[in-house]
């Protein structure tokens, strides 16, 4: 929008805040007008869809604050906004109407009935913005880990650790705005308790009527250094109560179950183990394939003895847990006929060397083609060089089924480089040249584009 149009709209917003009744209709009219202008502009210009990721804070309950933020979004030419509804173990639901196991983002006395999610979604409509709710998925947050009756739902590795006990990577873009991985706790995707808790949250979010839901953290925790690669079974988060039980059920006879049990308990099997178990019968398991061991990695399941087979089975089982959880999580959204999208790292599904896998085990190339795919193309190749970002988008397109909507998410700021990435304009131009079939894109995030303002919104006191 032009500086003059922006100033006129802001003056009207201020007048409404001051109680000017005459300004109210004028303000509503200009919101509708600007929304139409932006959407008409997007119809004529690439990209057709331009989205932005938005996290709200308690201080956004201040009068007129959500209006101000959403006006700013429209002024920049965005026609979609992804509003974070579940993150860091908190939900964007009013404290007085929150049946989930998580605390509300807004917990200030006197604001118990303020519904930031419903209010923001309602205000996007009048502005012509298409609005999705954006939710964490396998990452349930620290608050969940503190529930005494949910310990069995947490992901565990072969050392008996939960994700709170290990040093994670520290590359989250939110961390660079002051959030912390200390808030992160990943759950066992096979856990029926975790699935039920998540369904309650998703259904509450849907009551606020978003136009779609984006699922983030559809993966396991990524470790640092050598732990960023899973190359032995005790690295895998398959030792949770439900996951381990489901894995053992993939054995098709007692010999298969016995060898798998020894493998999980010791972390390896010897030729002696294999001989002892095979003396009675040939161990058998499900002829079980998953993205971690098929197309995205090697093209076929590697050949090898029983030891190699139980390793591949364990990896496939871990990856399948992510797919199963996503399928269950998206059902309520699909039943309402709304859009769903999965947010993922383009490198999260890679095989590493002969025997290892990216420890996130993010099997995105097997995500449903009916979902939108939102690859987080956050490569850092320098202030002027977008080549590694383009390469990430190209990799996703090379593995995506025909017809799937690929909507790259890129990080940065308008008009200047930021954190080792070129400006948004340079990134977008490079993506458009290399992959002209891409016609939708999103920017992470509102907070990055408005750093000082976001710090104030986070730190202010109601």
C-alpha positions as CSV (number, residue, x, y, z in Angstrom):
1,X,0.0,0.0,0.0
2,X,1.1,3.6,-0.6
3,X,2.4,5.6,2.4
4,X,-0.7,7.9,2.1
5,X,-3.1,5.0,2.2
6,X,-1.3,3.5,5.2
7,X,-1.4,6.8,7.0
8,X,-5.1,7.3,6.3
9,X,-5.9,3.8,7.7
10,X,-3.8,4.3,10.8
11,X,-5.3,7.6,11.6
12,X,-8.8,6.0,11.4
13,X,-7.6,3.1,13.6
14,X,-6.4,5.6,16.2
15,X,-9.7,7.6,16.0
16,X,-11.7,4.4,16.6
17,X,-9.5,3.7,19.7
18,X,-10.2,7.2,20.9
19,X,-13.9,6.5,20.8
20,X,-14.8,8.3,17.5
21,X,-18.0,6.6,16.4
22,X,-17.9,8.3,12.9
23,X,-14.5,6.8,12.2
24,X,-15.7,3.2,12.8
25,X,-17.5,2.8,9.6
26,X,-14.8,4.6,7.6
27,X,-12.2,2.3,9.2
28,X,-14.2,-0.8,8.3
29,X,-14.7,0.5,4.7
30,X,-11.0,1.1,4.2
31,X,-10.1,-2.3,5.5
32,X,-12.4,-3.9,2.9
33,X,-11.0,-1.6,0.2
34,X,-7.4,-2.4,1.0
35,X,-8.1,-6.1,1.2
36,X,-9.6,-6.0,-2.3
37,X,-6.7,-4.0,-3.7
38,X,-4.1,-6.4,-2.3
39,X,-6.0,-9.5,-3.6
40,X,-6.5,-7.9,-7.0
41,X,-2.8,-7.1,-7.1
42,X,-1.9,-10.7,-6.2
43,X,-4.0,-11.9,-9.1
44,X,-1.9,-9.8,-11.4
45,X,1.5,-10.4,-9.9
46,X,3.8,-13.3,-8.9
47,X,3.4,-14.9,-6.4
48,X,-0.3,-15.4,-6.5
49,X,-0.3,-16.3,-2.8
50,X,2.1,-14.5,-0.4
51,X,1.8,-15.6,3.2
52,X,3.4,-14.6,6.5
53,X,4.0,-16.5,9.8
54,X,2.6,-14.7,12.9
55,X,3.0,-15.5,16.6
56,X,0.8,-13.6,19.0
57,X,1.7,-12.7,22.6
58,X,-0.4,-11.8,25.7
59,X,0.2,-8.1,25.1
60,X,-1.7,-8.4,21.8
61,X,-4.8,-8.3,23.9
62,X,-4.3,-4.6,24.2
63,X,-7.1,-2.6,22.5
64,X,-6.5,-2.2,18.8
65,X,-3.2,-4.2,18.8
66,X,-4.4,-7.1,16.6
67,X,-5.9,-4.5,14.2
68,X,-2.6,-2.8,14.0
69,X,-0.6,-6.0,13.3
70,X,-3.0,-7.2,10.6
71,X,-3.1,-3.8,9.0
72,X,0.6,-4.0,8.8
73,X,0.4,-7.5,7.2
74,X,-2.0,-6.2,4.5
75,X,0.1,-3.0,3.9
76,X,3.0,-5.3,2.9
77,X,1.0,-7.1,0.2
78,X,0.3,-10.3,2.0
79,X,-2.9,-12.2,1.3
80,X,-2.4,-15.1,3.7
81,X,-1.4,-15.2,7.4
82,X,-0.5,-18.3,9.5
83,X,-1.4,-17.6,13.1
84,X,0.4,-19.8,15.7
85,X,-2.2,-21.5,17.8
86,X,-0.2,-24.1,19.7
87,X,3.5,-23.6,20.4
88,X,6.0,-24.1,23.3
89,X,3.5,-26.1,25.3
90,X,0.9,-23.3,25.3
91,X,-2.4,-22.9,23.4
92,X,-3.9,-19.6,22.1
93,X,-7.2,-20.3,23.8
94,X,-8.9,-18.2,26.5
95,X,-8.0,-19.4,30.0
96,X,-11.7,-19.6,30.9
97,X,-12.5,-21.9,28.0
98,X,-9.5,-24.2,27.6
99,X,-10.2,-27.9,28.0
100,X,-6.8,-29.0,26.8
101,X,-3.9,-30.2,29.0
102,X,-1.8,-27.1,28.1
103,X,-1.9,-23.7,29.7
104,X,-3.2,-20.7,27.7
105,X,-0.8,-18.3,26.2
106,X,-2.8,-15.4,27.9
107,X,-2.9,-16.2,31.7
108,X,-3.1,-12.6,33.1
109,X,-5.9,-12.1,35.7
110,X,-8.8,-10.2,34.2
111,X,-8.2,-11.5,30.7
112,X,-9.6,-15.0,31.2
113,X,-12.2,-14.6,28.5
114,X,-10.1,-12.9,25.9
115,X,-9.9,-15.2,22.9
116,X,-6.8,-14.1,20.9
117,X,-7.2,-16.8,18.3
118,X,-10.9,-16.2,17.6
119,X,-10.4,-12.5,17.5
120,X,-7.5,-12.5,15.1
121,X,-9.2,-15.0,12.8
122,X,-12.3,-12.9,12.7
123,X,-10.3,-9.7,12.0
124,X,-8.5,-11.4,9.0
125,X,-11.8,-12.0,7.3
126,X,-12.8,-8.3,6.9
127,X,-9.3,-7.6,5.5
128,X,-9.6,-10.3,2.8
129,X,-6.8,-12.3,4.4
130,X,-6.9,-16.1,4.2
131,X,-6.0,-17.3,7.7
132,X,-4.7,-20.6,8.8
133,X,-4.0,-21.8,12.3
134,X,-0.4,-23.0,12.7
135,X,0.3,-25.7,15.3
136,X,3.3,-27.7,16.6
137,X,2.8,-31.4,16.2
138,X,5.1,-34.0,17.8
139,X,6.7,-31.3,19.9
140,X,4.2,-30.9,22.8
141,X,6.3,-28.5,24.9
142,X,7.9,-28.5,28.4
143,X,4.6,-28.1,30.2
144,X,3.4,-31.5,28.9
145,X,6.6,-33.2,30.2
146,X,5.7,-32.0,33.7
147,X,2.3,-33.8,33.8
148,X,2.7,-36.8,36.2
149,X,0.1,-38.9,34.3
150,X,1.7,-38.3,30.9
151,X,5.2,-39.7,31.4
152,X,4.4,-42.8,29.4
153,X,3.5,-40.6,26.4
154,X,6.9,-39.0,26.1
155,X,9.4,-40.2,23.4
156,X,12.3,-42.2,24.8
157,X,15.5,-43.4,23.2
158,X,17.5,-46.6,24.1
159,X,19.4,-44.8,26.9
160,X,16.1,-44.2,28.8
161,X,16.2,-40.5,28.0
162,X,13.4,-38.2,27.0
163,X,14.1,-35.3,24.7
164,X,14.5,-33.1,27.7
165,X,17.6,-35.1,28.7
166,X,19.6,-34.6,25.5
167,X,21.2,-31.5,24.1
168,X,19.2,-30.5,21.0
169,X,20.2,-28.5,18.0
170,X,19.9,-24.8,18.6
171,X,18.9,-23.7,15.1
172,X,15.3,-22.9,15.6
173,X,14.5,-19.5,14.0
174,X,12.3,-18.8,16.9
175,X,15.2,-19.2,19.3
176,X,16.9,-16.3,17.6
177,X,14.0,-14.1,18.8
178,X,14.5,-15.3,22.4
179,X,12.5,-18.5,22.6
180,X,14.3,-21.6,23.9
181,X,14.5,-25.3,23.1
182,X,14.0,-25.7,26.9
183,X,10.3,-25.3,26.0
184,X,10.4,-28.4,23.7
185,X,9.4,-31.9,24.6
186,X,8.7,-34.5,21.9
187,X,6.2,-37.2,22.4
188,X,5.9,-40.9,21.3
189,X,3.7,-40.6,18.2
190,X,2.3,-44.1,18.9
191,X,1.0,-43.0,22.3
192,X,-2.8,-43.2,22.5
193,X,-2.8,-40.6,25.3
194,X,-0.8,-38.1,23.2
195,X,-3.1,-38.6,20.2
196,X,-6.2,-38.0,22.3
197,X,-4.7,-34.9,24.0
198,X,-3.7,-33.5,20.6
199,X,-7.2,-34.2,19.1
200,X,-8.8,-32.1,21.9
201,X,-6.5,-29.2,21.1
202,X,-7.1,-29.4,17.3
203,X,-10.9,-29.5,17.7
204,X,-10.8,-26.5,20.0
205,X,-8.7,-24.6,17.4
206,X,-11.2,-25.6,14.7
207,X,-14.1,-24.1,16.7
208,X,-12.4,-20.7,16.0
209,X,-13.0,-21.3,12.3
210,X,-9.6,-21.0,10.6
211,X,-9.6,-21.7,6.9
212,X,-6.9,-24.3,7.3
213,X,-4.4,-25.8,9.7
214,X,-0.6,-26.0,9.2
215,X,1.2,-28.8,11.1
216,X,4.8,-28.0,12.2
217,X,7.4,-30.1,14.0
218,X,6.2,-33.2,12.2
219,X,9.4,-35.0,13.2
220,X,11.6,-36.1,16.0
221,X,14.2,-34.0,17.8
222,X,17.5,-33.4,16.0
223,X,20.6,-33.8,18.1
224,X,23.9,-31.9,17.7
225,X,27.2,-33.1,16.3
226,X,27.4,-36.9,16.0
227,X,23.8,-37.1,17.4
228,X,22.4,-35.3,14.4
229,X,22.7,-38.7,12.7
230,X,20.9,-41.8,13.9
231,X,23.0,-44.8,13.1
232,X,22.2,-47.2,15.9
233,X,18.9,-48.3,17.3
234,X,19.4,-46.7,20.7
235,X,19.5,-43.3,18.9
236,X,15.9,-43.8,17.8
237,X,12.9,-42.5,19.8
238,X,11.2,-45.9,19.7
239,X,11.6,-46.9,23.3
240,X,8.4,-45.2,24.5
241,X,5.9,-47.6,25.9
242,X,3.5,-47.5,22.9
243,X,6.2,-47.3,20.3
244,X,8.1,-50.3,21.6
245,X,5.0,-52.4,21.9
246,X,3.9,-51.5,18.3
247,X,7.4,-52.3,17.0
248,X,7.5,-55.8,18.6
249,X,4.1,-56.5,17.1
250,X,5.7,-56.1,13.7
251,X,7.3,-59.5,14.2
252,X,5.4,-62.2,12.4
253,X,6.7,-65.1,14.6
254,X,8.3,-65.7,18.0
255,X,11.8,-65.9,16.5
256,X,11.3,-62.5,14.9
257,X,10.1,-61.0,18.2
258,X,12.9,-62.6,20.1
259,X,15.6,-61.2,17.8
260,X,14.0,-57.8,17.7
261,X,13.8,-57.8,21.6
262,X,17.5,-58.6,21.8
263,X,18.3,-55.9,19.3
264,X,16.4,-53.2,21.2
265,X,17.8,-54.3,24.6
266,X,21.5,-54.5,23.6
267,X,21.5,-52.1,20.7
268,X,22.9,-54.8,18.4
269,X,22.7,-58.5,17.6
270,X,25.6,-60.9,17.2
271,X,25.9,-63.9,14.9
272,X,25.4,-66.0,18.0
273,X,22.0,-64.2,18.7
274,X,21.0,-64.9,15.1
275,X,22.0,-68.5,15.3
276,X,20.3,-69.1,18.6
277,X,17.0,-67.6,17.5
278,X,17.1,-69.1,14.0
279,X,17.7,-72.6,15.4
280,X,14.0,-72.9,16.0
281,X,12.5,-71.0,13.0
282,X,13.5,-68.3,10.6
283,X,12.8,-64.9,12.1
284,X,10.0,-63.0,10.2
285,X,8.8,-59.5,10.3
286,X,6.3,-57.4,8.3
287,X,7.6,-56.7,4.8
288,X,7.5,-53.2,6.0
289,X,8.7,-50.1,4.0
290,X,8.8,-46.5,4.9
291,X,10.2,-43.3,3.4
292,X,13.3,-43.5,5.6
293,X,14.3,-46.8,3.9
294,X,12.8,-46.5,0.4
295,X,12.6,-43.9,-2.4
296,X,14.0,-40.8,-0.6
297,X,17.0,-42.7,0.7
298,X,18.2,-45.6,-1.4
299,X,15.5,-46.6,-3.8
300,X,15.1,-50.0,-2.2
301,X,15.6,-51.7,1.2
302,X,19.3,-52.6,1.5
303,X,20.2,-56.3,1.4
304,X,21.8,-57.9,4.4
305,X,21.5,-60.3,7.2
306,X,19.0,-60.3,10.1
307,X,20.9,-57.7,12.0
308,X,20.6,-55.2,9.1
309,X,17.0,-56.1,8.7
310,X,16.0,-55.3,12.2
311,X,17.8,-52.0,12.0
312,X,16.0,-51.1,8.8
313,X,12.7,-52.2,10.4
314,X,13.3,-50.1,13.5
315,X,14.0,-47.0,11.4
316,X,11.0,-47.6,9.2
317,X,8.9,-48.0,12.3
318,X,10.1,-44.7,13.8
319,X,9.3,-42.9,10.5
320,X,5.9,-44.6,10.2
321,X,5.0,-43.2,13.7
322,X,5.4,-39.7,12.3
323,X,3.1,-40.5,9.3
324,X,0.5,-42.2,11.4
325,X,0.4,-39.3,13.9
326,X,0.0,-36.8,11.1
327,X,-2.8,-38.8,9.6
328,X,-4.7,-39.0,12.9
329,X,-4.0,-35.3,13.6
330,X,-5.4,-34.0,10.3
331,X,-8.6,-36.0,10.3
332,X,-10.8,-33.4,12.2
333,X,-9.6,-30.7,9.8
334,X,-10.3,-32.8,6.7
335,X,-13.7,-33.7,8.0
336,X,-14.6,-30.0,7.9
337,X,-13.3,-29.7,4.3
338,X,-10.6,-27.3,5.3
339,X,-7.0,-27.1,4.0
340,X,-4.2,-28.9,5.7
341,X,-0.5,-28.3,5.3
342,X,2.7,-29.9,6.6
343,X,5.8,-27.9,7.5
344,X,9.1,-29.6,7.1
345,X,12.8,-29.4,6.5
346,X,13.9,-30.4,2.9
347,X,16.8,-32.3,4.4
348,X,14.9,-34.0,7.2
349,X,14.4,-37.3,5.4
350,X,18.0,-38.0,4.2
351,X,20.0,-41.1,4.5
352,X,23.5,-40.3,5.9
353,X,26.3,-42.5,4.6
354,X,25.5,-46.2,4.4
355,X,23.8,-47.0,7.7
356,X,22.6,-43.6,9.2
357,X,19.7,-41.3,8.8
358,X,19.0,-37.6,9.7
359,X,18.0,-38.0,13.3
360,X,14.8,-35.9,12.7
361,X,13.5,-38.9,10.6
362,X,11.0,-36.5,8.9
363,X,9.5,-38.6,6.1
364,X,8.0,-35.7,4.2
365,X,8.2,-37.4,0.8
366,X,5.5,-39.7,2.0
367,X,3.2,-36.9,3.4
368,X,-0.2,-37.0,1.7
369,X,-0.4,-35.3,-1.7
370,X,-3.8,-33.9,-0.6
371,X,-1.9,-31.7,1.9
372,X,-0.1,-28.5,1.1
373,X,3.7,-29.0,1.5
374,X,5.5,-26.1,3.1
375,X,9.2,-26.8,2.9
376,X,11.2,-24.5,5.3
377,X,13.9,-23.4,2.8
378,X,16.1,-21.7,5.3
379,X,19.5,-22.4,3.8
380,X,22.3,-19.9,4.7
381,X,24.8,-19.5,1.8
382,X,25.6,-15.9,2.3
383,X,24.1,-12.4,2.1
384,X,23.9,-12.3,-1.7
385,X,23.8,-16.0,-2.6
386,X,20.4,-17.8,-2.7
387,X,21.7,-20.9,-4.4
388,X,21.4,-23.3,-1.4
389,X,17.8,-22.0,-0.8
390,X,16.8,-22.7,-4.4
391,X,18.5,-26.2,-4.2
392,X,16.2,-27.0,-1.2
393,X,13.1,-26.0,-3.2
394,X,14.3,-28.0,-6.2
395,X,14.8,-31.1,-4.1
396,X,11.3,-31.0,-2.7
397,X,9.8,-30.6,-6.2
398,X,11.9,-33.6,-7.5
399,X,10.3,-35.8,-4.9
400,X,6.8,-34.3,-4.7
401,X,3.9,-36.2,-6.4
402,X,2.3,-34.6,-9.3
403,X,-0.3,-32.1,-8.3
404,X,0.8,-31.4,-4.8
405,X,0.8,-27.8,-3.8
406,X,4.4,-26.8,-2.8
407,X,4.6,-23.5,-1.0
408,X,8.2,-22.7,0.1
409,X,8.7,-20.9,3.4
410,X,11.7,-18.6,3.2
411,X,13.3,-16.6,6.1
412,X,14.5,-13.0,6.1
413,X,13.7,-9.4,5.7
414,X,12.6,-7.1,2.9
415,X,15.4,-5.0,1.3
416,X,18.4,-6.3,3.3
417,X,20.2,-9.5,4.1
418,X,19.5,-11.1,7.5
419,X,21.2,-13.9,9.4
420,X,23.3,-15.1,6.5
421,X,20.4,-15.0,4.0
422,X,19.8,-12.6,1.1
423,X,16.8,-10.2,1.2
424,X,13.4,-11.7,0.6
425,X,13.3,-10.1,-2.9
426,X,16.6,-11.8,-4.0
427,X,15.4,-15.2,-2.6
428,X,12.1,-14.9,-4.3
429,X,13.5,-13.9,-7.7
430,X,15.9,-16.8,-7.6
431,X,13.1,-19.3,-6.8
432,X,10.9,-17.9,-9.5
433,X,13.7,-18.2,-12.1
434,X,14.6,-21.8,-11.1
435,X,11.1,-23.1,-10.4
436,X,8.5,-21.1,-12.4
437,X,5.9,-23.7,-11.4
438,X,6.0,-22.3,-7.9
439,X,3.2,-19.6,-7.5
440,X,2.8,-19.5,-3.7
441,X,5.4,-18.5,-1.1
442,X,5.5,-17.6,2.6
443,X,7.8,-15.5,4.8
444,X,9.1,-16.4,8.2
445,X,8.2,-14.3,10.0
446,X,6.3,-11.2,11.1
447,X,8.6,-11.1,14.1
448,X,11.8,-11.1,12.0
449,X,10.5,-8.3,9.8
450,X,9.6,-6.3,12.9
451,X,12.2,-7.2,15.5
452,X,12.1,-4.2,17.9
453,X,8.3,-4.2,17.8
454,X,8.1,-7.9,18.5
455,X,10.5,-7.6,21.5
456,X,8.2,-4.9,22.9
457,X,5.1,-7.1,22.4
458,X,6.8,-10.0,24.1
459,X,8.1,-8.1,27.1
460,X,5.3,-5.6,27.8
461,X,3.1,-6.1,30.9
462,X,-0.7,-5.9,30.6
